């Protein structure tokens, strides 16, 4: 049976609603940072992980509702030509600016909403579509596919709809959309997606379930979650080895999708002893936290990007230059007190293991065994 997941007011998946002349609805500003960044205090430890916060929704509009609201066929055609509206499914449109500005998971949710709007029977969304509805980050999601669970007696192809056979007696639901449970979703993605995609979602699920309010990661709980996911995986005849590899590698201490992908790349480079959220004693008895401790080569690594230096939510009334200066002081302290090299990288450096390896070499860090 279904289980309703409450959502904070104002973050509901919007139903179709008309827009009038111009079709320029106000831009929908994200309420979370991009999947490559995090907010942090001066210790470097995350104080908020925005990418797991309820995501903003992209409004979708049925063609017939737009016409009913007073739009003409000609004005709609012009809006599409001007990219003010984007057709995301036959008979369903989305605000162009919102689609272009939205995060990948936002666009996935919009396409799921559109699919339900044009389908008579309630759908149960699954795989990466369900992950987006759970508010989990996605890595390189399909730009045009929506995944659903279908009963064996409901065969047939529908454009853009990927049907998976499975039991749909239990599901979660929010804002009129139904989707597989969190652990079922992790299991399905782990069985069928790429290793990187599976790890990003599994890490995020563990991060959500296994951190306590005091900021401690509950390793015993994480292991219990892994075992539950593998129990679900065993119900399917396909992808079990792939899923076991993803689940065994997953670690909720990775606080961003970029950190999850970084862990995969480091493993591909030959690193095996990679510590996460490593504490370094700081002035005044506090601690600095570093994303990766590369103990095999006596080095540290941090996944980073530019948004934390320009996003007002992260600056705390400080200028970008002040934040950069404090970050430099933090790194100087860490290097000076530990005598370890320290490397930084971002999304451009983790597309492949070779790219990350080249980045590490610029800091004099060579994978073990080379």
N, C-alpha and C positions, 0 to 999 in steps of 0.2 A: 504494500500500500504506500501511498505517497506521504512524504513528510515535508511540511511547509517550512521553508527557511526564511525567517524574518529579515527584512532589509531596512536599513535606516531610511527614514522618510526623506524623499527627494532624490533617491537613487533608483527608483523603480524603472523597469524596462517600460518605456512609454508605448502606449497604444497609438495606432494611426491617428493623426490629426491633421487637418488641412492647414495650408499656408496660403496667404493671399498674394496679391501682385508683388512681384519682385523676388519672392522666394528666398530672401536673404534673412534667414532667422539669425538671432544673435549667436555668435560662436559659443560653443559649449566648452568652458574651460575645465581642464582635467582637475580632479581632486586628489590625484596621486602623482608622484614623480614618474619619469620614464623608467622602463625596466632596467636601465643601465645605471641608475643612480640611487643613492639613499641619503636620508638626512642623518647627520651624525653630530655628536657633541665633540668637544675638543679632544677627547680621548681617542676618537676615531671609531668608537663603538656606536653602532646604530641606535638612535633614539626613537626612530620611527621608520617603518618599512612601508612606504606609501604604495608600492606596487601590489601589496596584498589588501589594501583598503578597497571598499566597494567602489567599483569603477563608474565613471560617468557613462550615461547611455546616449547613444546616437538615435535621434528620433527618426522613425520611418513613417511613410505616408502611402496609403493605398491610393491608386490612381482615381478610383471612383470617389474617394473622400475628397481628394483635391478638386475634382470637378464639382462635387456637391458644395464645397466651400466657396465657390464662385470663380475658380480658375477656368480658363478656356483651354481647349486642346492646343491652340496656337501658342498661348503663353507658356503652357507646360513644355511644349517642344522647344521653345526658345530658352526656357530655364535649363533644360537638359543640354542644349547646344552651348550655353554659357557656363556649364558645369556648376550651376547653382543647385541643381538636383542631379543625383546619380541613381540610375536604375540598378538596384541590387537584386531584383528578381522580377519576373514578368508581372507587371501590374503593381509593383511596390518600389518606392523611391526613398532616398535618404538625402538629408542636407549635404550638399557637396563639401562645404567647408568643414563640417563635422567629420565626415568620412576621411578627408585628407589629414585632418589634425588628430584624429583619434589614434589610440594605441591599437596594436594588432588585435588584442582581445576585445576591444570595443567594437571593431568592425565584425568580428566573429559573432558577437552577441546581436548586432544589428541584422546580420544575415539569418540568424536563428529566428529572430522575431519576425522577419519577413516570411520565412518558410512557414511558420505557424499561422500567420495571417492569411495565407492562401491555401491552407490545408484544412479540410473539414474536420478531420479527426485530430484529437490531441496527439502531439508527437512526444517522444521521450528522447531528448538529445543525449549524445554520448561522446566519448573520446575527447578530442581537443575542444569540441563545441561545449561539452559539459564542463570541461576545465575552465573555459572562459566564463561560463555562467556561475561557477563556484568562485569566481574572482581570482583565479590563479593566473600567473603570467604564462605567456606562450612564447615559444622560440620557433621562428620561421613557420608560422601556421599557413595552411592552405588559404589562398586569397579568395576562393570561390566555392569551397565545399562545406557542407553542413552534415554532420554525422548524427545518425539517429539509430535507435534500436527498433527493429521491426520483428513482428511475430512471423513464424514460418509461413502462415497462411496469407501474409500480405506481401507477395512478391511484386516485382515491377520496378522499372527504372523511372526516376524523376530527375530532371536536370538539376545538377548541383547538389543532389541529396544522396549521400552515401549510406546505404542501409546495412546494418550489421544484425545478424541473427542473435537473439538472446532473450533472456527472461526479463520481462518488464513489470513484474509484480511489485517491485519496490523501486521507488524513485524519490528524489527530492523535488521541490517545486518552489518557485518564487515568481511573483508578478505574472502569473498565468502561463509560465513556461515550466515544463517538467524535464528533469534530467537525472542521469544516473548519480548515485551517491558518491561522496568524495573518494572513498577507498575503491569502489568499482571503477571510477573514472581513472584513478591512478593505475589500476591493474590493466585496464583496456589500453591506455596510452603506452604503458610499459611493454605490452605485448606486440603492439602494431606500429609504433612510431620509431623514429630514429633514436639512437642512444642519447644524443644530446636533448632531443625533445622530451624523452621520457625522464631524464634526470632533472631537467628544469622543473617539471611538474611534480615529480616525486619529492624533490627537495622542498618545494614550496608547501606541499601538503604536510610534510614533517615539521617544517618551520611553523606552520599554523597550529599544529596539534601538540607539539612537544616543548614549547618554551613556556615557562611559568611567568607569573606576573613579576617575580623578583629578578627576572633576567637570566635564569638558569635553564640550560638545555637538559631535558630529562632523557638520558640515553636509554634507560630501561623502557620507557614509554615508546621511544622511537623503534626499538627492536620489536615490541609488541605490535606496533602498526605495520612494520615490515612483514611480520608473520601473518597478519590478517590479510594484507594485500596478496601475499603468495597463496593463501588459502583460496582466494577468489580466482587467482590466475590458474590454479590447478583444475578449475571447472571447465576450462577451455582446452581443446586439443592443439591449439596453435599458439606459437610465440612464447612458450614457457621458458625456454632457455634465454631468450632475449629479455624477458621480464625479470628473471632471476638476476641477470647481470645488472639491470637498471636498479632494482630494489636493493641489492647488496651494496651498490655504490652510493645510493642516495644518502644525503646528510642534511638535516634541517638547519645546521649551523651556517650553511651558505645563505647569506642574507639577500642576495639578488640573483636574478637569472644570469647576469654576467659572471657572477662568482661560480654558479653551477657549471656554466660552459667552460670557464677557466679551469675548474677542477678536471673536467674531461680532457682538456688539452694538455694540462700538466701530466696527467696519467699517460696520455699518448706519447708524451716526450720521454717517459721513463721514470718520472717521480712517483715514489710509492709512499714515502713518509711525509705527507702534507698535513700540517696542523691547521685548523680553522679557528678564527677569532682568538689568536694567540695573544696572551696578556704580557705586556712589558711594563715593569715598574716605572712609574712616572713621578715627577716632582710632587712633593706634598703627600706622598703615601697613596696616591691614586694609581690608576693603570691606564696605559694606552693599549688599544686592541688593534692588531694587525690581521688583515684578511687571511694571509697564507704564511705559514712558517715552513720554509723549505729546508728542513733540518739536514737533509743529505748533503746539501752544498752550503750550509751555514749562511742562509740568506732569507730575506722576507720578500713577500710580494703583495701588491694591493691592486685590486680592480677599481678603476676610477673613471671619471668622465668630467665634463665641463659643467653640467647642470647645477651641481651643488655650489658653484661659484657665482651663479646668476639667479638662482631661484630664491625669491624673497622668503619663502617658508623655511629655508635652510640657513639663511644668512643671519637671522636674529638681530636685525638692525645694524649689522656690520657690513662694511663694504667688501666687495670681492677681493680687493687688495689686502684687507685685514685678514680675511679668511685664508688667503694664500700664504700670508706671512706666518700665521699661526700653524698652518699645515707644514710649512718649511721648518719651523722651530720644533714641531713634533717629530718630524723625520730626522732632523739633526740629532735630537736627543736619543732616538731609538738607535740610530747608527753609532753614535758615540758611546752609548752605554753597553751595547751588545757586540760591537765590532762586527756587525753583519752588513753585507750589502743589501740594498733595498731597491726593488724594481716596481714601477707602476706601469699599468697598461689599461687599455679600454677596448671597446667593441671593435675598432679597426684591427686590433692585434690578435683576436681570438677566432677569426674565421676558420683557420686551420691550425694544426699543431706547429707546422713550419713557421707560420707567421708569429706565433707566440714565442717559439724558440729564437727567432731572429730578434725579437724585442728583448728577450732576456739577455742575449749576448751583448747588446749595447750597454748593459749594466755589468758586464763581466760575469754573468751567471750562465753556467753550462750544465745541462742535465747530467745526472749521475751516470757514470760509465762511459762518458764521451771524453 
